[in-house]
Amino acid sequence: MDGIYKLKVHGGKLVIVKIGYSDRIERIQILGDFFIHPEESLGLIEASLVGLPARSTREKLSGAVREVAEMEGIEMIGITPDAIAEAALLAMA
């Protein structure tokens, strides 16, 4: 199945999640008007979610994003791991 969700996060930034899933997240694309530094690290965040169960909790998804961001020194401006997790879950609802 495929899903998409547009989420306006606190502070006015837009996060768009396009997701393909069955029982697990098969592919995900995160778009929006936020900033990530370094820019090429967005793929690492997306990869951290691929393979996780589609019925994961918000905490599980945001934890995966938070873990890779901390390990790789990724700075997120205008977006949070919780916002990504929320948009992903709503795209699969």
Sequence and secondary structure as in RCSB ss.txt:
>XXXX:A:sequence
MDGIYKLKVHGGKLVIVKIGYSDRIERIQILGDFFIHPEESLGLIEASLVGLPARSTREKLSGAVREVAEMEGIE
MIGITPDAIAEAALLAMA
>XXXX:A:secstr
 EEEEEEE TTS EEEEEEEESSBEEEEEEEES EEESGGGHHHHHHHHTTSBTT  HHHHHHHHHHHHHHHT E
EES  HHHHHHHHHHHT 
